[in-house]
C-alpha cells in the first residue's frame, strides 16, 4: 500500500483511543493572526500545561532567522520512520500534506501528558479539532478571535515585508479564514475567545481548560464577534 493510502485508511488503535478518552487535552484553533502561538507560549509557562509536539517529515525551517529545533517546534523524522509509525499505529492523527509531507501527533506525546498529570495543549486547524472530537467529546476546543476585522487585517499585514506582499497573499488568507470561521460556527463544541488583551485571554483560556462546561454559557459575545468578522470577510 502506498504511503498516501496508508494515511487515508489510518485507524487509531483501541489503546490509543482509550488514552485520548481519558487524557486532558485542550486544542487551540483560530484564524491566522489571532494569536494562537502567543497564547500557547503563555499557557505553557504554567505548570499544569504540557505541549503536544507534533511529528513531521519536512526539514527544519528558520523562523525570524532562528532554525527550528528537533523536539521544540516539531519532532523531525524521515519518511521511513513515519511509515513505520503508521504501520505500528503510533499516531493519534496523521496527515499527508501537499503530496510529500507527513504531519502527525504521536500516541507517546499524549501518553506523556497523561502520565505527568498535565493538560496537554497544542494549536491545530479546524480539521484537526474534528479528528480529535471524533475520538472523544471530552477534548476541549478553543477558537481564538482577533478583536475585530480591521485589527486582524492590521496584525496580519505586519507579518509581511511590504503591503504588496501582503495583498498578494490576502486572497489565500481570506479564503482560509472564511472556511475556518464558517466551520467553527457550524459545530457546537468551540469555546470562542476574543484576544483583545493577552493577559485576559490567557486567564480565560486557563479557566476554560479547567472548567469547560461553564463557558458554554459565556460564549455568546465572542460568537457574535466571530459572526461580525465572518460578515466582513464575506463582503470584502
Steps between C-alpha positions, in 0.01 A plus 500: 500500500631847407574748778211732411263200512638399839421851629153505341407167657682556830314365802567588861582205724253410774760581768566844350129565472457423868796726585352801317167435675654534845778754435448873567551663159445862396520600133561859390353593162432832328566700188861591417607807693259449789787428739501121547879476530514775762216346699658155497837641607340683793297196609808278493657729759252353749593170659169326425552512121719289272558551129397239244794504257400366159711291263581604143710376212576850373839657565547756781441860393620836621251714694615860537850383414504219758508138383234270645625246753411132506263439790419870518271611222476143365650154523675482162496150351564341161241325283619154601442583869161652424399192302608273784302710751192474279538123469537469878200731563725739692304809394182644646441687175710528186478702177670493160544866401584641155562150369841460663494582873370310801369681808371310800449488875654200669330287763818544707443878526150452639622222729771728640251771591267246657779335701617841624142594596519805273257675269639424155464793260578571138385728218322330210275581206127434511548168318732386777244599763236295316727196506559526874132564569408191299709301748388672820241764580703580812768677296472877560508722191572875522460721192701821532373820340660841436307794653369610160538453126706820460737414786542150358590635153751736658659222709521271200652764271789555743619146433599602149794704374280734297137590435536351151613166643205499740247584229638222281438249778172652618263294278649176638487627860143624454378169357665302781345725766158471338513120506622482859251751640205349314585154625566609858163676515318198357610250765392518867823430682722808467561748779558834326746740665566858384873574521477872579746486791745210528502493881120477509500245217741277691283524812183409308672213314628357830153516651348331196768231518405418857124564485383468137132442583463845657601674180223357289296780659765766453576463131219714356692828481800337336276313255348831394851636442581194289189557288592866456847411373348238271259758358789738427694219332202402290450854368866605472 
